[in-house]
Amino acid sequence: MNVEAPTITRTVTRLEANGWVKRVQGKDKRENLIVMTDDAKARFEEIKRTMEQFEEECLSDFTYDEKKKLLHTLLHKLSTE
């Protein structure tokens, strides 16, 4: 993924401070699991619905083939970065 460990740590710390995730002790002391909080799960579903509505509005004038081509292009772009 080309992301430095300190960047991930800062991001997780920020998500934890905002109540999105919590750290849970893993099987041994070297392992920490990052899990979504119950509040975050509920908020995530709401955000997901909002994003899906926004996506539908943005792509409403696209044909099926245009949507398919756009998705293919975006996935290709993401996979090459």
N, C-alpha and C positions, 0 to 999 in steps of 0.2 A: 504494500500500500504506500510505500515511500513516506511514512509519517514517523518523525522522531519520537522516541519514548517520552521526553519531557513535554512535548506537545500533547500527547495523549494524556499524560498525568494531569496537566493543567486543565484540559478539557473535562476530564472526569471530575476533578475537584470542583470546577465551576458548575457542572451538572448536579453534583451532590449538594453544593451550597444552595442551588435553586430548587432543590427538592425533586429533581427528576430521577435520580438514581441513588442507590446506597451501596456501600461496599460490604460484602459478606465474606467472612473467613472461609477459605477453601479447605481442602483435605489436609493440607499442611501449612505451616507458617509462611511459606513462600508464595502461596496462592491466594489471590483475592478475586472474588467474583463480583462483577458489577451487575446489579439487577435494577430494573425499573421499580419505582415506588408505586403503590396502589393509586395515589393521586396522579402520578405521571401516566399510568395506563389509561385512566379515565380521560385525562386531558389529551392524550395522544389520539384516542378515537375521535374526539371532537375536532382536533386539528386535521386529522386525516380526512374526515368528511368535508371540511371547509376546503382543503386542498383539492379534493376530487371535484367539488363543485366549480372551483376556480379553473381547474384544468378543462372541464367540460365547456365552460364559457369561452375560454381562450381558443379551444380547438373546434368550436361549433361550426365554423365555416369551412373546415377542412374535410375533404372526402376521406373515405376509409383508406384508400391507397396513399394519400398524402400523410395521414397519421402514421401509417405503417412505415413509410419512408423516413419520416421524422424520427420515429422511435429507433429504427435501424441506425440512422446517422448518429443519434445521441449515444446509443449503446456502443457503437464503434469508437466514437470520440472518447468515451469514458474508459474503454478497454485499452486504448493506446497511450493514455497519460500515465 
